[in-house]
Amino acid sequence: MKKYGGIIVALFVFLINLSVVQAACTTEEMNKLNSLAVRVTADTDVVELEMPMEEGDNPPDGLTDEELENYLKEETIFRIYISNITEELYVKVTDTQSEETKTYTYQDAKDGVITIDQEEITSTNNYTIEVYSSDKTNCPDSKLYTLYETTPLYNYYSEQALCEGIEDFYLCHEFLSVPLVSYDEFVTLAERYREGMVNENGEEVTPDEDKKEEKGFAKFLKDNRNIIIVVSIVVVAVGGLVTVIIVKKQRSRIV
C-alpha cells in the first residue's frame, strides 16, 4: 500500500509541476516571441571563393610547379543569410534539393546571422525556414513563423556571343530566378528581342489600339499616295471653279 501511495504522490507532484510549467508560458511572452520571430529574414548573395585545386581541374597554361602548388581557383557559390536570430529562437531549415532538414541555434549564428553555403548553382533551390522558440524561454519548441528563400541559378547562356549588345534581355542575365529554356529557344528569343518582337522579359510586344490605328492609317496613305494626290488636285480645281462661277453670278446681279 505504501508503494502505491508513493507512486500516487509522485504522479501528483509531476502533474502539479507540469501545470506550473505550462502556466508559465503566458500570452504576453508568446506575443513577444512572435514579434521576434517575424523579424527573422533570409537573403541570398553571390560569393566568389578561392579554393585549392582538385583532381580533374584545368589550371592556366604556363604556370611553374611552385605556382601550380599555390594556385587557387575561383569558385562561385550562393550564400544564404538568416538574420535576427536571438537566444530565444532557433530555426529548422529544409533544403528541397537534398531534402534534408537541419536545425540552427543562436550558438550557430554570428552576430545573430546564420550563414548557409550552397555550392550547386546550376539550378534554382528552395529553402523552407521554420522559426521556433528555444529552451531559453518558458514556451520551448513552439512553432512561431515560417519564411521561404529561393536561390537563383547561374545562366551559362550569358557567356554566349549572342548576348553582346542585349544584356538587358532576361536570358542574357548572369543569374536567373526562372528555369532555363532550351538552347534553340534561347537563340530564337534573343533574335526576336533584337527585332523588337519581344520585350526584355521575353513577352510578345503587342502595340495598343491607338498605335495600331495610326499604323494602319499611315500604311493606307503610303499605299494610295498617287490616288490621294490626284483626288486632292481635282477637289481643289473643282472648288476653285465653283468659286469663280459664284463670284461671276454675284457680280452680274449687282450690275
C-alpha positions as CSV (number, residue, x, y, z in Angstrom):
1,M,0.0,0.0,0.0
2,K,2.9,2.3,0.8
3,K,4.4,1.5,-2.6
4,Y,1.2,2.6,-4.4
5,G,0.9,5.7,-2.1
6,G,4.4,6.8,-3.2
7,I,3.5,6.4,-6.8
8,I,0.4,8.4,-6.4
9,V,2.2,11.2,-4.6
10,A,5.0,11.3,-7.3
11,L,2.3,11.4,-10.0
12,F,0.5,14.2,-8.2
13,V,3.8,16.2,-7.9
14,F,4.5,15.7,-11.6
15,L,1.1,16.9,-12.6
16,I,1.5,20.0,-10.4
17,N,4.9,20.8,-11.9
18,L,3.6,20.3,-15.4
19,S,0.8,22.6,-14.9
20,V,3.2,25.2,-13.4
21,V,5.4,25.0,-16.5
22,Q,2.5,25.3,-18.8
23,A,1.1,28.2,-16.9
24,A,4.5,30.0,-17.1
25,C,4.1,30.3,-20.9
26,T,1.9,33.4,-20.9
27,T,0.2,35.1,-23.7
28,E,2.4,38.1,-23.1
29,E,5.6,36.0,-23.7
30,M,4.1,34.4,-26.8
31,N,3.4,37.8,-28.2
32,K,7.0,38.8,-27.6
33,L,8.3,35.7,-29.2
34,N,6.1,36.1,-32.2
35,S,7.4,39.7,-32.5
36,L,11.0,38.4,-32.5
37,A,10.2,35.6,-35.0
38,V,8.6,37.9,-37.7
39,R,11.9,39.9,-37.6
40,V,13.8,36.9,-38.9
41,T,14.7,37.5,-42.6
42,A,16.5,35.5,-45.3
43,D,18.7,36.8,-48.2
44,T,20.9,35.3,-50.8
45,D,24.3,36.7,-52.0
46,V,26.7,35.6,-54.8
47,V,30.1,34.9,-53.2
48,E,33.4,34.3,-55.0
49,L,35.7,31.9,-53.1
50,E,39.3,31.0,-53.8
51,M,39.7,27.2,-53.5
52,P,42.6,24.8,-53.8
53,M,42.9,22.8,-57.0
54,E,41.3,19.4,-57.1
55,E,41.9,16.4,-59.3
56,G,40.4,17.0,-62.7
57,D,40.7,20.8,-62.6
58,N,42.5,22.5,-65.5
59,P,44.8,25.3,-64.3
60,P,46.0,28.0,-66.7
61,D,48.9,27.1,-69.0
62,G,52.4,28.4,-68.3
63,L,52.5,28.0,-64.5
64,T,55.6,26.8,-62.8
65,D,55.4,23.9,-60.4
66,E,55.5,26.3,-57.4
67,E,52.8,28.4,-58.9
68,L,50.7,25.3,-59.6
69,E,51.2,24.2,-56.0
70,N,49.9,27.5,-54.6
71,Y,47.3,28.2,-57.3
72,L,43.8,28.9,-56.1
73,K,40.8,28.5,-58.4
74,E,37.8,30.8,-58.2
75,E,34.5,29.2,-57.4
76,T,31.1,30.9,-57.3
77,I,28.6,29.8,-54.6
78,F,25.4,31.1,-53.2
79,R,25.4,32.1,-49.5
80,I,22.1,32.3,-47.6
81,Y,21.9,34.7,-44.7
82,I,19.3,34.1,-42.0
83,S,19.3,37.2,-39.8
84,N,18.0,38.4,-36.5
85,I,18.4,35.1,-34.6
86,T,18.2,35.6,-30.8
87,E,18.8,33.4,-27.8
88,E,15.0,32.9,-27.7
89,L,14.9,31.4,-31.2
90,Y,16.2,28.6,-33.3
91,V,15.4,27.6,-36.9
92,K,14.8,24.4,-38.9
93,V,15.9,24.8,-42.5
94,T,14.7,22.3,-45.1
95,D,16.7,22.2,-48.4
96,T,14.4,21.0,-51.2
97,Q,17.4,19.8,-53.4
98,S,18.8,17.5,-50.7
99,E,15.5,17.0,-48.9
100,E,17.5,17.5,-45.6
101,T,16.3,19.4,-42.6
102,K,18.9,21.0,-40.3
103,T,18.5,22.8,-37.0
104,Y,20.5,26.0,-36.3
105,T,20.5,27.7,-32.9
106,Y,21.8,31.1,-31.6
107,Q,25.1,29.4,-30.9
108,D,25.5,28.7,-34.7
109,A,25.0,32.4,-35.5
110,K,27.5,35.2,-35.7
111,D,26.1,38.5,-34.5
112,G,22.6,37.0,-34.9
113,V,23.2,35.8,-38.5
114,I,23.3,32.2,-39.6
115,T,25.1,31.5,-43.0
116,I,24.4,28.5,-45.2
117,D,26.6,27.9,-48.3
118,Q,25.2,26.3,-51.5
119,E,27.8,25.1,-53.9
120,E,25.3,23.9,-56.6
121,I,24.4,26.9,-58.6
122,T,23.2,25.5,-61.9
123,S,19.6,25.2,-60.8
124,T,17.2,27.1,-58.5
125,N,16.7,25.9,-55.0
126,N,14.0,26.5,-52.4
127,Y,14.5,26.7,-48.6
128,T,11.8,26.5,-46.0
129,I,12.8,28.2,-42.8
130,E,10.7,27.5,-39.7
131,V,11.3,29.6,-36.6
132,Y,10.8,28.1,-33.2
133,S,11.1,29.3,-29.6
134,S,14.2,27.9,-27.8
135,D,14.6,26.4,-24.3
136,K,15.7,29.8,-23.1
137,T,12.0,30.7,-22.9
138,N,9.0,29.4,-21.0
139,C,7.4,28.3,-24.3
140,P,10.1,26.0,-25.7
141,D,9.7,24.4,-29.2
142,S,6.7,26.4,-30.2
143,K,6.5,27.0,-33.9
144,L,6.2,30.7,-34.4
145,Y,6.8,31.7,-38.1
146,T,7.7,30.3,-41.5
147,L,9.6,32.0,-44.3
148,Y,10.9,30.9,-47.7
149,E,14.0,31.7,-49.7
150,T,14.7,30.8,-53.3
151,T,18.2,30.9,-54.7
152,P,18.8,31.7,-58.4
153,L,20.7,29.7,-61.0
154,Y,23.8,30.6,-63.0
155,N,22.9,31.3,-66.6
156,Y,25.6,30.0,-68.8
157,Y,23.8,31.5,-71.9
158,S,25.0,34.9,-70.6
159,E,28.5,33.9,-71.8
160,Q,27.3,33.5,-75.4
161,A,28.3,36.0,-78.1
162,L,24.6,36.2,-79.0
163,C,24.1,38.2,-75.8
164,E,26.5,41.0,-76.8
165,G,24.6,44.3,-77.0
166,I,21.4,42.8,-75.5
167,E,22.5,42.4,-71.9
168,D,19.1,43.8,-70.7
169,F,17.4,40.7,-72.2
170,Y,16.5,38.4,-69.3
171,L,18.1,35.3,-70.9
172,C,21.4,37.2,-71.0
173,H,21.4,38.0,-67.3
174,E,24.1,36.2,-65.4
175,F,21.7,34.8,-62.8
176,L,18.1,33.8,-63.2
177,S,15.2,33.0,-60.8
178,V,13.4,31.0,-63.5
179,P,14.3,27.7,-65.2
180,L,16.5,27.9,-68.4
181,V,14.9,27.3,-71.7
182,S,16.4,25.1,-74.4
183,Y,19.3,26.5,-76.4
184,D,17.2,26.6,-79.6
185,E,14.5,28.6,-77.8
186,F,17.2,30.9,-76.3
187,V,18.5,31.7,-79.8
188,T,15.0,32.3,-81.2
189,L,14.0,34.6,-78.3
190,A,17.3,36.5,-78.4
191,E,16.8,37.2,-82.2
192,R,13.2,38.2,-81.6
193,Y,14.3,40.6,-78.9
194,R,16.8,42.2,-81.3
195,E,14.0,42.7,-83.8
196,G,11.7,44.3,-81.1
197,M,9.2,41.4,-81.3
198,V,9.5,40.5,-77.6
199,N,10.4,42.7,-74.6
200,E,13.2,42.3,-72.1
201,N,11.2,39.7,-70.2
202,G,10.6,37.6,-73.3
203,E,7.0,38.6,-73.7
204,E,5.3,39.3,-77.0
205,V,5.2,43.0,-77.8
206,T,1.6,44.0,-78.7
207,P,1.0,47.6,-79.7
208,D,-2.0,49.2,-78.3
209,E,-5.1,50.0,-80.4
210,D,-4.2,53.7,-81.0
211,K,-0.8,52.7,-82.4
212,K,-2.5,50.0,-84.5
213,E,-4.9,52.5,-86.0
214,E,-2.2,55.1,-86.5
215,K,0.0,52.5,-88.2
216,G,-2.9,51.3,-90.4
217,F,-3.8,54.9,-91.5
218,A,-0.2,55.7,-92.3
219,K,0.0,52.5,-94.4
220,F,-3.2,53.5,-96.2
221,L,-1.7,56.9,-97.1
222,K,1.5,55.3,-98.3
223,D,-0.2,52.7,-100.4
224,N,-2.6,55.2,-102.1
225,R,-0.4,58.3,-102.3
226,N,-0.8,58.8,-106.0
227,I,-4.6,58.5,-106.0
228,I,-4.8,60.8,-103.0
229,I,-2.7,63.5,-104.8
230,V,-4.9,63.3,-108.0
231,V,-8.1,63.4,-106.0
232,S,-6.8,66.4,-104.0
233,I,-5.9,68.3,-107.2
234,V,-9.4,67.6,-108.6
235,V,-11.1,68.7,-105.5
236,V,-9.1,71.9,-105.3
237,A,-9.7,72.6,-109.1
238,V,-13.4,72.0,-108.8
239,G,-13.6,74.1,-105.7
240,G,-11.8,76.9,-107.5
241,L,-14.1,76.7,-110.5
242,V,-17.2,76.7,-108.3
243,T,-15.9,79.8,-106.5
244,V,-15.3,81.6,-109.8
245,I,-18.8,80.8,-111.0
246,I,-20.4,82.0,-107.8
247,V,-18.5,85.3,-107.8
248,K,-19.5,86.0,-111.5
249,K,-23.1,85.4,-110.7
250,Q,-23.0,87.7,-107.8
251,R,-21.3,90.5,-109.9
252,S,-23.9,90.1,-112.7
253,R,-26.7,90.6,-110.2
254,I,-25.1,93.7,-108.8
255,V,-24.8,95.2,-112.3
